[in-house]
Amino acid sequence: MQPPIILLKEGTDSSQGIPQLVSNINACQVISEAIRTTLGPRGMDKLIVDNRGKATISNDGATILKLLDVVHPAAKTLVDISKSQDSEVGDGTTTVTLLAAELLKQAKCFVEDGVHPQLIVRAYRQATNLAIQKIKEIQVKIKTSDPKEQRGLLEKCAATALNSKLIASYKDLFAPMVVDAVMLLDDLLPLKMIGIKKISGGALEESKLVSGVAFKKTFSYAGFEMQRKKYKNPKIVLLNVELELKSEKENAEFMEETERSLHDAIMIVRRAIKNDAVVAGGGAIEMEISKHLRSHARTIRGKQQLIISAYGKALEIIARQLCENAGFDATNILNKLRQVHATEDGKWFGVDINNEDITDNFAACVWEPSIVKINALTAAAEAACLILSVDETVKNPRSGQGDQAGPPAGRGRGRP
């Protein structure tokens, strides 16, 4: 009888096979459950308290996941794609996490039935390519030749981004301000050239855009009364003071969330200028792609037909979650959306949050840059494929635990 071959250090935890894959999928479901209620204009906020007692209130997916301090290796993948979506396009962080988790949920039954994960991965990648082609086919281009029309479209994109934020009721104030700020940038649209300064006291309506450098400094030196306080049309300004706006702790958390909301809107407008095409939001584009994929699935044979159809079903999570977060009957709304998307003129119909019904969201000016949806679908599918490709997890013992059986350390220089 051959002796067992030991390759790993004693105490190493190794899990593999279908149970391990299912365990990773379940861990990702827990992540999506944590943030699914934050999606959309009727989404809820999360209160997160860190180990130092600092409280953060937010409904931004990337912010919440960053503060959760996730340790599960597979679940961390969803955190990473949320960060990626935030840095790439600035919005859609909750969407990308929900999509990835739902794709994994749909794949779970295939894995348990013995379908090889690589077959699922191949079908998911094919479905993602079909979805992106469909978005590019139906997206609406922004006419940059007409500055007035371009500005109107950009303001609607900014307003849609602010709809789900804490400052949604002030979107008519901030949307034009955000567009003005981005339009002041040069052709490279450097984000770091836009600064958001938070000052306690006063009302939110008093917020304004300063086309230049904003700073606050108290004049406290001798003879300051005699100094000029205002210069018109200056060419150069020389300062030997720190340029800063100091904020007090009052309403600090509200101001932090306002800053995060404005950052998302700025990123959306910036992306809309760089990639001049938009689609309808409110679950409209996801329902249209879902219909397209299900129709395509009926034209192919084999297991891929079922998997691509399941991918299409997974996309319905956006419209469903928007309904559930608003307290609507999700089943009823989704049935209406499936029915209208089956017609030729129904491609832009999505959830009507205000009237508990469906509506043409393009006509209702609920617009999003198409690059946001393309990036979200690509990232979600890649994250799902990555997790499906992992069939074994090897966890090394903590440093020092595996060497406890060795001889005790000496005092150095050969002394015992």
Steps between C-alpha positions, in 0.01 A plus 500: 500500500640838394545765772290818456677790329470822700553816292347768725598621842321339793186692589432615142127508419413379152147490354418396145237376257135596459442568875781756494359669189151514651648640822667784304174578320313513834760742640441734205125482563559632852685802354214580262244465782691765694459769232201399282260725693710809412422483125303776331326822604300322773803310631577492870816631669742293706649607832847351541706543818871413482720366783584855610135591539481721188154480342445526125157533338495422128312327220801492268588138425877553476511696827299237689706206373824682577389556860372143552856361523416176316744213569355214291731461196220436246275775638791743474471466122165682512657773712776538240261532204300758693819704553587455133158628389535799734844596366410437134160667469408622850150352515330161474694346790191337652381389155824319416502316834136392468552381143808293590324340798189423292708344220659275761161416648374392157818295445466323836224262387704400191808431718294286740357307203850410385551747213871574462583856619701573184191439288314760711794742471507464120124560471515801735774662293304441181189653662700803617625566146144475368379741771770758421422478127133563578580807713718646221224428249222687683695772689419862412786729400535845654525772233813687602454738206205663682632635835149567632381144433823354636466697822138389543600134463790537745273664760254211470783248549615690810143518635455123449822434693379724786153340506610218729707721730436678827478834317247380239258781591770754406586347161362805312759711682796266479456344152569826307780581747667164438477546122645853527791367707587225251458733199760735651767228470732459203472223239663240728230561767737461801284408799752632754439854373151495657505549875201467733526711815270440796405788733275457804223751553250632250263309274578251224336740252784744564747265328662659195761440234817708512676519167849524646661431838280512811655553841410654831748685716443737787690830483657530844826690453571863588380747239279252316223761486710701254559206264296459182249220539394463136676488163307499173630289210836411661755329276723363777434449869788453744415337832710382791210349692356151479205480262236330708144512614478365852175330592368443847370167624137610492307316228833349391346165401229665290764705322715190441209321334419813295860507377482130401174568313647793308811297418280233336311762298825667388640164388181422305504835315871459430442154354200621297722764337778250427258231375220691332217246523218441749237236579186501715538408866251367753554139393403573136828402333537187714148381407569560131827303512323225697240468224773500233701224670197280560401535134855415391513200735210338316708495180786289640527141621641327804562609855608847390139573412400461865802691632457802270129506587597496870735795436204689353289416804777627730482847338141538626639543854548875439134572418384256767714659771393853401138386551567327832692800637208727412247263660336402168365163388813388312336201330221714354739772375739246346215327317396835350861574399546159333177555308589849373862408417365225274363777273706706254453834675554382858881498523526801735227403746613466860372539855302818575599570861256790538182323388557132585479406134714478186588789269723596207804605703673655201205736452500554878868610476632222725829469311834340571822490292512169313861451615372460859285203398769349277759525777258356759409200282863430409624524860211297644542220243878486548461484879244219468725310257799545731313354799361214289855417387619439859446141616742491792594733784822442691532695824846501657533488880588824673866591514681314777227243568653237274846522661401448862621138498862605421779549759490817712705793373844552658664820618712543188870441410460127555395532866210274615 
